[in-house]
Amino acid sequence: AFLSLTSPRFHPHAKGKNIRLDGQLRRATRKNSFCNGITFSHRPVHLYEKVRLRLSGVHTGWSGALRFGFTSLDPSDLVATDIPKYACPDLVTRPGYWAKALPERLALRDNVLSFWADRHGRVFYSINEGEPILFHCGLSIGCPLWAIIDIYGITQEVTLLGKHFMMLFTCSLIPCCSSTPSASILSSSASTGFSTPRMVRGLPPALDNDLHFHPVRGSDVILSADRSAACIHFLDSSRTLVFSDRPLHVGETLYVEVGHLGLPYFGALLFGLTSCDPASLHAGDLPADPEVLLDRKEYWVVHRGFPMPCSGDVLSFSLLPSGEVHHGVNGVGRGRLLCVDSSQVLWAFFTLHGAVNRLRILGKLSTTVTQTWRSVSTDLPLPLNHLWVGSLMLTAGLRLTAPSSPLSPPSLSHAHRLRTAPAGKNGECTICFDQDVDTVIYTCGHMCLCNDCGLKLKRQINACCPICRRPIKDVIKTYRP
């Protein structure tokens, strides 16, 4: 229904005494003085609908610039004497009016100003379709909102442009989740929402397309008809978990393409692997924070801390027989991302947050074990800040839960496997394999750590015993007689 709305126009009657409107109610000009230039939209503006206007007349003889915002009061109910000289401070001191001034340095002739409100009562604006800027908070969104445009100071004339919605809200979302020819592999950003032809992004020439997103997903996610693409509804969507519809096999490389808004929002992309079949889950039970899933009995591996990708970037994830997961960006290998238990059946999952609002599975590439090692193996050492905790690995940006057997560590290369023999009583620490065990875990009572590793483990979020996985309340150093 929103797509059939007419483009916003100026209200024909609710306007300052110095305002002149053209016949189409698209252009408003302030005659005489620097004030009495308040105007309103002729209809309410929907959430995420952009009000777009061109600063078609700017005069440098005054100071100050355009004021803009929203009101929850119908301008049709105003009479001429109710409209003051200034939106700020005259209008904004009244209940139901919200407006602020555009910085004068941005009020240049022919600049295009866009502003809109979101479902949390926040107002954003951008100049020439650039990066959105948070402008105002605290709107009342439980009622209709009309736009306020005060043609003030150096701004003498503005022209309303066609309607447009913030791309997460309406039609601009649809192409990136479409299976029609317009969203084919080589389509441009105008038809797909992805910015660069994929062959330029290091994508192999031939991929298998037998892997898609699983129908079970977070409640804020919508999928394309063929389930190859996932999009989120709003900028601040939270329940955005999506899974592969089948396990990722050893020797396979998964390729996905990122869609990105270029907005200054925190949060981006999260990747993980799990032994939990998504078909056994219910969409309503999927949490906003995937780390909640780490308390489940299945095997869950979560990696945080991806660098912010660019729109159109192609990311690859390769599962090696050693259990290492390597990743790449646009055909360039970035080394090991995490280590998992490759003996288990593992589904891939992602969450989309903040500026990353679209993800498309481009396909997968299967290689032999030998080819996989040649193509993506690396001699990078384990990170210095890792902690192998029995079957639990804790590291910066990485959390995982134990596999079904709580004492079986993830598979490692031969060099590392030699170090994973279980420690004897009062033997080597099960984390560093260097110092002697001298610390007992409270409350379970297991004694399998040195004091240094015990203190590091205790500081971890949701720290648990590497033997029984009960929560750690404290670690106590012991002394031998």
N, C-alpha and C positions, 0 to 999 in steps of 0.2 A: 504494500500500500504506500510505503514511503516513496518508492521510486516514481509514482505517478503524480507526486506533488509538483505544483508549478514552482518555478524559481522565485526566490524572495523578491519582493518589490517594496518600495517605500510606502508607508501608510499615507493615503491621500490627504488626510485631514489633521492627524496628530503630528504637528511639526512646529518648530519655532517660527517667529514672525519674519525672520530674514531668509527663510528657505524658499527656493523656487524649484519645482519638480518638472521634469519633461513629461510628454504625453504618455510615455510607457511606464512612468513611475520607476525608472531605472537610474536616472541621474538626478542628484540633488546638488544645488548650488546655493551658497550663502551670499547674499547681496548685502552690502553695507556692513560696517563694523566688523568685529571679530567674534561676536557671540550671538545668542538667539538662533543657534543652528542645530537644535536637537531634532532628530528624526527617529522613527521607529519602523520596524518591519510590518508589513500589512497582515501577516499571519504569524502564528507561533512557529518557532524554530525547534526542530526535533533534536534530541540528544545525538551527538556525533555529526550532526549536519553542519557543514561549514557555511558560514556567511562570508562570501568572498566579494571584495570591493577593490576597485582601482582608485588610487589617489590621482584623479584626473586634473585636479587644479590645486596648485600649491603657490602661496605668495609669501615671500620672505620678509614682508614688512611687519609682521606680527611675531609674537612669541607664543610658545605652547603649540600643541598639535591635537589631532583627533582624539576624542574620548569614545570608548565603546564598551559594551557589556550587555546585560540582559535585565529584563523586568518580568515579574510574574503578574503584573497588572495589565489588563487589556487597554492598549492606547486608545481604542475607540470610545472609552468612557471618559477620556480627558477632554476638557474644553480649553480654549486658547489661553485663558487666564491661569490654567493649571500648569502650563509648561513654562519652566523658569528660563533664565538666561543661560545657565550653565548646568551641565550634567553633574560636574564635580565643582563644588560640593553640594549644590542645591538638591539635585535629584537623589543622590546616593544617601543623603541623610534621612530620606523617607523610607519606610518599610517597603520591601518588595522591589528595590532597585539596586543593581550592582553594576558599577562601571569604574574604569580607570583610564589613565591617559597613555596613549602610545608615545614611546620615547621620541623626542623631536628628531633625533638623528636618523630615525627610520622613516620619517614622514617625507619621503622624497617623491617627486612627481613620477607618476606611472608605476610606482610600487604597488604590488597586489597584496593586500592584507586579508588573511583568512583567520576567522576565530570560531570556536565551537565550545560546547559544554559536554562533559561526560557524565556518566551515571552516578558519580560521587560528588557532583556539585563543583567540579573544577573547570575553569575556563583556560583554554590554551589558545595561542595565536602563532602564526608564522608569517614571514614576509617572503613573497615570491616563491611560495611552496617550499621554503627552506625548513630548517629544523624547528619543530614545535617548541614553544616556550610556555612554561606555566605562568599564567597571568593573574589568576584570582581563584580563591577557594570560598566555599560556603554558600553556594547557590541553593535555593530551595527547588528541588527537582520534582516534587510531588504534584506540580501544577504546570500548566503551559508557560512557556517562556518566549517573550518577544525580544528581538534584538534592539539595542539602543545604539545609535550612531550620532554623536555630537560633532558636527562639522565646525571645529573650533580653531582659533588662532591661525597658524600658517596654512592649515588645510581649508581650501575654499570650495572644492568640488570633489565629490566621489561618485563613482559609477558602480552599481551592483552588477556582478557577473553571474553566470549560470550556477545552478545548485550543484552541490558536490557533498558527498558524505565522507567522513573519516574512513579510510580504506578498510578498517576492520568491521564496519557496520553494515555496508550494503554491497552494491554490485561489484565493487572492485575486489571484494573477497572472493566472488564466485569463480572468476577465471582460474585462480591458482588452485582451486579444488574442482576443476572441471576435467572430464575425460574426453571432451570434444576436440576436433582437430585444431581449434584455436589454441589449445594448450599442448601442442605437440612438442617434440624434443627441441626443435630449433626455433620456437616462437620467441618473440621479443618481450620486453617488459611491458609493452602496451597490452599484450594479450594474455600474459601468464602471471605477471607480478614478479617475474625473475628477470634479472637485469642483463645477463650476458649469455650468448649461445653457449651451450654446455660443452661442445667440443673444444672451445677455447679454454675451458676450465680444467683440462687434464682428464676428461672422462674417457675410459677405454672405448674403442669403436663398437664393440658388441657386448651387450649385457643380457643376462637372463632376467625375465620379468615375472618370475613365479613367486615373488615375495612382495607382500602388501601389508598395510596396517590391519590389525585385528579389529573386528567390530566393537569389542569391549574397549572402552576408552573413557577418559575423564569427561565430566559433564559439560565442560566449556569448549570441547573440541568438536569440530564438524569434519567429516571425511568426504572426499570426492566419491562419485558413483562407483569407480573402480577401486577405491580405497588405496590409491597410490599417493594421495596427498592429504595432509592434515592441516587445518587452519584453526585459529582460535578466534572467538567472538569479539572480545574486547581487549583493549590495551592492558587492562589489569586482570585478565583471566588468571585463575589460580589452579583449577582442577584440569590439568592439561596432559596427563599421562597418556601415552599411546604406545602400543606394543606391535611387534611384528606378528604376522598371523601364523608363522611357523618358526621352529628353532633355527638359529644360525649355526650352520655346520662348520666343523673344523676344516680349514682350508678355504673358506668362503670370505669374500670381501663385499661388504654392503656399501653401496653408494647412495648418498642422500643429498638433496639440494636445499639450501636454506633460503627462505624469504625473510627480508629484514626491512623494518620501517625506517631505520636511521634515526630513531628517537632517543632522547637522553633518559632512558629508563634503565633501572638496575635489572639484572637478571637476563639470561640469554638462553642457553641450551644446556641440557643435562642428558647424559647418556649412561646406560647401564645394561646389565645382563641378569637374567633370573631363571631359575629352574621352575618357576611357577607358571603353569599353563594359564594364559589369560582367560581361557574359556571357563576356568574355575572361579573367576572373580566376578563381582557385580559392579557395574559402573558407579552406582551410588556409594560404594564402599571405598573407592579410590581416593586417597587423601590429596590435599594440596601440596604437602611436603612429602616427597618420596622417602625421606629418611624414616618416616613412620613405618614403612614397609619392612625396615630392617629388623623389626621385632617379630616378624612372622617366622614360621618354622622353615620356609623354603630358603633356598640360596639366592641372595640378592647382592648385586654389586652395583654401586653407584659412583659415578665420577662427576665431580663438580669442577668448576674452574676453567671451562673452555674460554679461550680468548674470544672477544666479540667478533663473530664472523661478519662478512659483508654479504649483501644481498646477491644471490646467485652463486655463492661459494659452493663447491662440491666437496663434501666431506666423505672420507672412506674409513671403514672400520673392518680390520682383518683379524680373524680368530685363528691363531697358530696352534699347532698340536702341542706346543709347550705350555699352553694356557695363557700366553701373552696376547694381549689385544693391542694391535698397532693401528695408528690412524694417520691420515694424510689430509691435506687441504689442496684442492685444485691440482692433484697429481703429484704433489711434493710430499714425501714421507716426513712425518713428524716424530717417528719413533714410538716407543711403548707408551700406551695410555694407562693400562692396568693389567693385572694378572688374575686369572680365574681358574676354576677347576674345570678343565676341558673334558673331563670324563663325564660330566653331567650334560643333560639336554638343556640348552640355554636359549631363551627368547630375548631378543633385543628390545629395549624400551627407551623412550625419550620423554622429556617434558619441554614445553615451549613457554618461555616467560619473557616479559618485558618487550624488547624491540623485536625479538625473533617471533614472528607470528605465523610462519608457514614452513612446512617441511614436506618434501616430496621424495619418495623412494624412486630412484632412477633405475635400480636393478642391482643384481649381484653378479660377481665373477667368481667362478670356481677354479681353483688351481690344485695341482698335486702338492703333496707335502713338500717335496724337494723344491718345486717352483716357488712355493710360498716362502720358504726360508731364504731363497736367493733374492726374492723381490722385496720383502719387507723386513727381514731380520736385521737386527742392529746390535752392535756391541756396546750400546749405552749401558753404563753401570746402573744398578739399583739406586734410586735417589737416597741421598744421605739422611733425609728426614723420615724414612719409612720405618714402620714397626710391624714385623711379622709376629702376630700373637697367636701361636698355635695355628689354628685354621683361620684366624682373623688377621687381616692386614689393615693397618691404619696408616694413612699417609695424608699429606696436604692435598685436599680436594677429593679424597677417596674414602669410602666407607663400604664395608661388605659384611654380610652375616655368614655364619658358618654353613657348610653343606650339611647334608643329612647326617653324615657321621661327623660329630663335632671334633674328632681328633684327626681327621684326614686333611692335610694342608692342600692348597691349590698346587697343581702340577707345575714344576719348575724345570728349567734347563738342568742338564746333568750336573753342571758345576754347582748349582744351588741345591740340588736334591741331596747331595752328599752331606749337607749341613743340617738336614731336617730330621735326623734320627731323634726319637724322643729322649729327653733327659732322664737319667736315673734319679733316684731319691738323693736330694742334696747335690745333684750334679750340675750341669751347665744350665744357665738361664735359657728358657725356651724362646726368648726373643732375640737376644744378642749372640747366643751361643759362645760367649766369651767369659763372662764372669760367673762365679758360683752362685747357686741359688741361696739367698739369705733373707727372703721376704715372704711373709704369709699374707694372703688376701682375706680381708674381712668383707663379707660375712661367711663365705663358703669354706674358708680354711685351707684352700689349696696352696701349696708351696711350690712354685715353679718359676719364680722370677728373681733376678737380682734387684737390689734396691733402686738403682738408677732407672732401669726399665719399668719397674713397678710404679715409680713416681710419674714417669712420662705417661704410662698407660692410664693412671688415675686421672690425669688432666684431660684425657680425651672425652668428647661428648658421648654419653651413653656407654661408658667404659664397662666391659664385662670380663669375667674370668676366661682365660684361653682354654681352660679345661671343661668347665661346666656351663659357661656363658651366663652365670648369674651376675647381677649388677655388682660393681665394686663400690663399696662405701669407704674403704680405707685400705691402705697397705701398711704393714707393720714390719719393720726390720727386726730380724732375730740375730742373736749372738750365740756362737758356740762356746761351750766351756773350755 
